[in-house]
Amino acid sequence: MSKLTVTIPDDLHQKIREELERQGITTSQLIEQAVTTFFEKPKGVSNMATRTLAFQVSEELLQRIKTFLARYEQIYHRKLSQKEFLVHLIERELDEAEKDYER
């Protein structure tokens, strides 16, 4: 593992501290998430407009998701948000469906 040291403005540092507390993660985990997200972003895509997609699920399904995310964090030592998890699943299924349609 390597270390990275940076100097940032005080107001940005405060925002980071608040986010760390909100997510219950370490500074290293937050920076790893940010850098990973940056490098996994498709080339040429920046500041995409976002829209909200909301839906309800059963209590049972919500608990299964939370259990999965807790296990994921234990195994990979990285917190995966519900949003990240669901967006990944949706994108994976859409990619698969698009491949099927092309065949």
Contacts in CASP RR format, 6 or more apart in sequence:
PFRMAT RR
TARGET T0000
AUTHOR 0000-0000-0000
METHOD contacts of the structure
MODEL  1
MSKLTVTIPDDLHQKIREELERQGITTSQLIEQAVTTFFEKPKGVSNMAT
RTLAFQVSEELLQRIKTFLARYEQIYHRKLSQKEFLVHLIERELDEAEKD
YER
4 31 0 8 1.000
8 16 0 8 1.000
16 27 0 8 1.000
16 30 0 8 1.000
19 30 0 8 1.000
20 26 0 8 1.000
20 27 0 8 1.000
20 30 0 8 1.000
23 30 0 8 1.000
23 79 0 8 1.000
23 81 0 8 1.000
24 79 0 8 1.000
25 33 0 8 1.000
25 79 0 8 1.000
29 77 0 8 1.000
29 78 0 8 1.000
29 79 0 8 1.000
32 78 0 8 1.000
33 78 0 8 1.000
33 79 0 8 1.000
57 65 0 8 1.000
65 82 0 8 1.000
65 85 0 8 1.000
68 85 0 8 1.000
69 79 0 8 1.000
69 80 0 8 1.000
69 81 0 8 1.000
69 82 0 8 1.000
69 85 0 8 1.000
72 78 0 8 1.000
72 80 0 8 1.000
72 85 0 8 1.000
73 79 0 8 1.000
73 80 0 8 1.000
END
